[in-house]
Amino acid sequence: MSGNIKLFEYCLKYDSGETSETFEWDEELDGDELEAYDEFVADSRSIDESPLLGKVIERVAREILSGNLDDFILCDCGYELCVTIPGGAAG
């Protein structure tokens, strides 16, 4: 894995309270994003403390929602996509 590719995880949380299996997602980050990611992991920061990393998580979520939900069995109930950084807080 290239040094500018970082790991994210995602799952669906359904309105019923159930949570799907967790899947991995690799995302290429630029210099500032890499620094924010590494600081987040090293310092166990909250995602609220890093607006830049919050934007990265939003980007990852958009990419997943735009065509990568094939791994899930979707129902008519509502759901929320949750993107996280392994070892970090929820996004």
N, C-alpha and C positions, 0 to 999 in steps of 0.2 A: 504494500500500500504506500503510495506517495506521501511525502510529509505534509502536503497541503490538503490531503483527503482525510476528513475526520468522521468518526462514527457517531450516528444518532440512532435512537430507537423510537419506534412508534407503535401505538396500539389504538384501538377504539374503546371508548367507554360508552356503554349504552344507557339510555334512560332507565332501563330496568335495574341498573346497578352492576350488571355483569361487565367484565372486561375481556377483550379478545386476547389472543396470543400476541406476544410482542415480537416485532420484526426489526431487523437492522436496516439502516440506510446510510450510505456513504455520500458525503457532500464535499465538493471542492470549495475551499475557503481561500480568500485573499489574505494578504499580510495582516491587516488590522483585525479581520475576522479570526485568523489563526491565533493572534495574540489574545483576543478576548476569550476564545475557546479554552486555550491553555491556562489562562488566569482563572477562569471559572472552575476548571477541574482541579487545579492546584490549590486554590484558596477556598473551595467549597462555597463559592458565592451564590447568592440568590440571582435568578435570571432578571429580577427587577433592578439589580445593580448594574446590568450591562445592556443598555438599549440596543447596541449594535448586535449582540448575540440574540436578543429578542427578535430582531429583524431577520437574522439568519434562520431562526426556528420558524418564523412565519413563512419564509421562502421555502423551506423544506416541506412544511405542511401544504403549501399551495402545490408544490410538485407532486407530492403523494396524492393529494385529492384530485389532481388533474389526470389521473390514469393509473394509479398504482394501488387501487383498492381490490384488485383481483384476488388477493390472499384472504379476503374477508367474506363472510356470508352476511350480506346486508339484509336487514329486515325492514319492515315499515315503521319500526320504532325509531325514535331519535337517537343520534349518537354524536359523540365529540371525538375528534382526532386529537390524540395526545402525543406530542413529540418531546422526547427527553434526551439528555446527554447522559450516557452511562456514567454512573458515579456522581451525578448532579441532581439538581431539582427538576421538577416537571416544567414543561414549557407551555 
